[in-house]
Amino acid sequence: MTMEIRVLDPAEWDDWYGTLELAFGGVPESPEERQAWQELTRYDRSIGVWDGERCVGTAGAFTFRLSVPGGAIVPAAGVTMVSVAATHRRRGILTSMMRRQLDDIRAWGEPLAVLTASEPEIYGRFGYGVGAYATRATIDTTRVRLSVPDGTDDVVLRQVDPAKSTAEREAVYARRVTARPGMLVREPGWERVPLLDPEGERGGASPRQCVVAERDGEVVGYALFAIKPEWTPAGADGSVLLKDLEALDPVAEAALWRFLCSIDLTSSVRIHSRPVDDGWQHLVSDIRRCAPTQRDSLHVRLVDLAAALEARRYQAPVDVVLEVADAFCPWNEGRWRLTGDGKGAMCVRTADPADLSLSVRELGAAYLGGTSLVSLAAAGRVRELRGAALVEASVAFGSPVAPWLPHGF
């Protein structure tokens, strides 16, 4: 039968989501998670591929607003729930969904698409580049000591019910969004995501716990975490599993890290995802005993190249002509003159000679300031056609703060 791609009908959600679950191993999600994602699903922005009465492909797009260098908040489509049934691979289903989705995102007037990838190699051919990375680490708190700044003892820590502290935590998070590229404005409903804590996925750890940091009666930071108790013949060997941590200043942040590293009956703090330039790395006495590793996090795709490049700010004046290749979204192809600085930018088509040659994938990687054009050029991904253009553009595209995605979607 001929396969059909169409917008998701709410009545089809169970079958559609079941296809997604099966593609990711077939382990059903908890009712708590399933309900949360069903309520967050944008049906008008979700598509399915149907082979007769069977759903064999899924893809969705949340409506996000993303922080970019300079502090602006830019509309972005949060690509999500992408899957193809194992019985229908190698038939062009994924390509068809990506084609339909990017055309839709362009029609919606959103200059960016972003996603997290189950397999990083999948999305490069559709123009996505890795725009933000995250650090994982395990701090050995039996061997590592923290050196905290003056004033840390003045911060008051208070253990609270995670659900009852939502308003306080979200107020802190909202003030942090524009300070770091790659962070998402949490729209209504998304405040529940950090609290998703199915018992079947705890792996022996406690229910989620929360500590808030206060100064002069104001909440200035928080940490969401769990404790995984473990015992050896030598005694307690538990772990602190960090879920989320935000603070409004370095002193409050240091107070939270010191607390996490000193909880009784634990010997480590496991960090799942933190910015690559996170301050805790300079508080610890021995970074080797923390075993930090880095992995890709947010993948970025410029859907409307000119609008995307004009939306962000540049940390140095830039005037460069870009020769851009974009076979999948040909409306972006050609030469573009980008001029900008810390106050604003313009990007227009031009017939002037190109200074740099690259694909839209490299622009996506460099867009949030976490990957330098010089680094991409070292891999042969960017070609310099005018002397000094590469360094000038690379400095301008940079960000003093590393981009970071605070939670998945």
Protein Blocks (a to p, Z undefined) as FASTA:
>chain_A
ZZddddddfklmmmmmmmmmmmnnopacdfklmmmmmmmpcfklcccddehjacfbdcdd
dddddddehiiacdddddehiacdfklghnommmmmmmmmmmmmmmnopabdcdddfblk
lmmmnopacfbdcddddddfklbccdddehklmpccddddfklmmmmmmmmmmmmmmmpg
hiacddehjlmmmmgccfklnnopacdddddddeehiafbdcdddddddddfkbccddcd
dfbdcdfbfklmmmmmmmmmmcghiabdcdfbdcfkbfklmmpmblklnopacddfbdcd
dfblmlmmmmpccfbdcddddddddfklmmlgccddddddfkbccddddfbdcfbdcdfk
lmmmmmnopacfklmmmnopaccfbghklmmmmmmmpcfbdcddfbdZZ
